[in-house]
Amino acid sequence: MGMKEIENFIQIVTKAEAENLDKNKNVSILSELNENNYLVMYNGDISENIKNLYCFDSSNDKENVNPEKNKRYKLNKSEIKKSGINKTQAVPSAVHIAAAISSYARMLINDYKNIPGNPCIMSDTDSAALPYPLPSHLVGDGLGQMKLVHKIKKGIFVKKNYIIF
C-alpha cells in the first residue's frame, strides 16, 4: 500500500483565477508575476468545514445570507492558516518502519543494479530497467522475485527534478 501521493498543480493564472483558487484550493504558493498574472501551486479542495469558517462580506452577496452562518467564527484565510485547523489528518503511519522497509528495498535492488554484463539503466526501490533479461530463477510471482512488467524496445529516461522553494 504505502503513503498516499499528494498531487500538486502549478499554474500561471489571472488575478481573478488566483483569487478563486485561493478560496477553494489548498494553496501553498501564490506569487504575483506581473499586474494580472500569478503563479499558483495548489493541491486538493479546502474542506467545506474550513470554508464555512471564512468571514465573507455578505453585503455583496444577499442571496447567500443565512442567519445561522452569522454565528460562525469570523476568520480570514491567514488566521485560519495560523490556527492550524486547516491541517488535513494524515494517514496513520509508522515512519521508522517505512524507513526500514525502503532502506532494505534499496539494499536488495543493488543485486540487480550490479549484474556483470547487464548494466542497470534506471532503478527505483522496487524496479529496474536492464538491457538484457534476468536469469529465469530471479523472475516470477514468488516473494523476493522480480516481475517482468514490460519489454522496452526504445526508451527515454528523464531523471527526477526537485524544486526547492
C-alpha positions, 0 to 999 in steps of 0.5 A, a space after each residue: 500500500 504505502 503513503 498516499 501521493 499528494 498531487 500538486 498543480 502549478 499554474 500561471 493564472 489571472 488575478 481573478 483565477 488566483 483569487 478563486 483558487 485561493 478560496 477553494 484550493 489548498 494553496 501553498 504558493 501564490 506569487 504575483 508575476 506581473 499586474 494580472 498574472 500569478 503563479 499558483 501551486 495548489 493541491 486538493 479542495 479546502 474542506 467545506 468545514 474550513 470554508 464555512 469558517 471564512 468571514 465573507 462580506 455578505 453585503 455583496 452577496 444577499 442571496 447567500 445570507 443565512 442567519 445561522 452562518 452569522 454565528 460562525 467564527 469570523 476568520 480570514 484565510 491567514 488566521 485560519 492558516 495560523 490556527 492550524 485547523 486547516 491541517 488535513 489528518 494524515 494517514 496513520 503511519 509508522 515512519 521508522 518502519 517505512 524507513 526500514 522497509 525502503 532502506 532494505 528495498 534499496 539494499 536488495 535492488 543493488 543485486 540487480 543494479 550490479 549484474 556483470 554484463 547487464 548494466 542497470 539503466 534506471 532503478 527505483 526501490 522496487 524496479 529496474 530497467 536492464 538491457 538484457 533479461 534476468 536469469 529465469 530463477 530471479 523472475 516470477 510471482 514468488 516473494 523476493 522475485 522480480 516481475 517482468 512488467 514490460 519489454 522496452 524496445 526504445 526508451 527515454 529516461 528523464 531523471 527526477 527534478 526537485 524544486 526547492 522553494 
